[in-house]
Amino acid sequence: MISIFNPFGLYGVAGELAESFVDNVVRDTVTPCPGSVVYCGLLNNNVEHSGIYVGPGRIVHLDGSGRIEAVTPEEFLCRLNGWNMAMTIYVSSRNGHAVGDEEVGRRAVSMIGQSRKYSVILDNCHQFTAGCLTGEFDNANNFLWMLKNRSSEVLGSREWRAWNR
């Protein structure tokens, strides 16, 4: 099955390059605003990593050790000790423009330095990011599609555009 994110049906580095080219060159890109939800692919886009853009050039996320920290976009992409192939960060958008909410950004910043008992399934980055959207950090939004639904409800996001970095 060919993914809408990888219309070429390619896997591995070639698939990531093809997807990144389309998303960064063919489609319109956006610059996130404070409180935007952001995500990138992991493991050849089989899994994703998410966080909240809090400005200028900082993303708050829950890392795999359970720490909540603010990182640069480059650090956000460089997961899995450098084994990640992701090249593109996607931003919550509507009608070709990034959407965010300053309160969402404030919630994310207020969590920096705290820790959670990280679990890939039961307490992951998507749940943390959804918590920033709603204020409920103990939630069931543990998959990207659930986080996207929550982002749509809270921010009105209807599309995901590549970050114009």
N, C-alpha and C positions, 0 to 999 in steps of 0.2 A: 504494500500500500504506500502510495506517495503522500508525504506530509504536505500540508499547505505551507508549512514553514520551510520545507525543503522540496520544492517542486521538481527538482531534478532526480529525486530518488537516490541520491548519493549518500554514502555513509562515511563516517570518520572525518578526517581533515578535509577531504574534497567536498563533502556535504556541508560542513561548517563554512568553508570558503564560499561555496555557491550561495548559501542562504545569506551570509554576511554581505556579499556583493549585491544581491537583490535588495536587501533591506537598507543598505547604506548608500547605494548609488541609484537604483531605479525608483524606490519609494521615497517619499518625503521623510526627512528626519526631524526630530524635535529636541529642544533643550528642556530638561526637567525643571519644574518649579518646586519650591519647598513643599514637602508633603506629598510629592509624587511617589507612587509605587514603582519600583524598578525590579527587573529580574534579568538573569542571564542563564544560558544553558550550562549544564554540567554533563560530563561523561558523554560526549558527542550528542548533546541535546536530548538524552534519554531521561534526564532529571533536570530540575531547575533550582536556582538559588534566588531568593528575593530579599528586598530591604526597602527602606524609605530614604529618598533623597532629602537632605536637610539643608543643602546649600553651603557655601560655595564649594563645589567639588567634593562633597562629603556624603557618604551613604551610611546610615545606621542599619546594622544587621545582626542577626544571631549567628555566630559562627559555630562550626562543628564541635567545638569544645564546650559550648554552652555560654560563652561570653557574649555580651552585647557590647558592640564597639562601633566607632565611627571610622570608616576607611575611605580611601580614595577610590575612584572608579577602577584604576589599575589593580588595586588590592582586591576589590570586589570580584573582578574577573579571574584573578589568579588564585583559584581554590585548589584543593586537593594536592598541595605541595607542588604546584606547577604542572600537574598532569592534565589540567583542564584545557580544553581546546577552544573555549568560548572567546569570541572576539567582539560581540555585540551586547550592549545592555539595552533592554527594551523598557519603555516608559509609558505609564498610564496616560492615555490620550483620548481626545474627542474632537472630531472634525479637523484633524490635522494639527491640533495644538495639545501640548502637555497639560494635564490637569493634576492638581494637588490641593492640599488644604493645610494652612499653617498650623492648625490644632493637631493634625496628624503628625506634622514635623516636630511640634513641641512634645508630644507624647513619646516619640522615638528618642529625642534628645534626653528626655527625663530618665530613660532606661539605661543610658550609657553607663558602663561600669558594673551593672548588675549581671547576675548569672542565672541560668535556668538549667534544669536537668535535661540536657539535649537528648533527643531520640529522633532518628530519621522518620519514624512514623508518628510517635505520640507527642512530641514537643519539638517542632522544627522551625526553620526560618519562615515558612509560610504562615504558621500560626502566630509567630511573633509579629510579622508584618500586618496580618489581619487585626491583631490586638492594637497595633498603632492606629489603624483605621477606626476601630470601634471603642477602644478603651477596655475591652474584655480580652485579657491576655490568655485566659484559659478558655479556648474555643476549639472547635472541631474543624477549622479550615486548614487541614494538613496537606492539601494538594494544591498545585498551582491553579487548576481550574476553579477550585473553591475560592481561592484568594482573588482571582479575576472577577468572580461573581460579586464578592464583597466589595471590591474596588468599584465595580459598576454601580452598586447600590449607594455607596458613600460618596464617591467622587464623580459619578456619572461617566466613567471611562467606558468607551465603546470600542476602542482599538488600542493596539500596542505598537508604538513606533520606535525605530532605532534612535538612540541618543546621538545627537550631532556633537561629537567630541572633537 
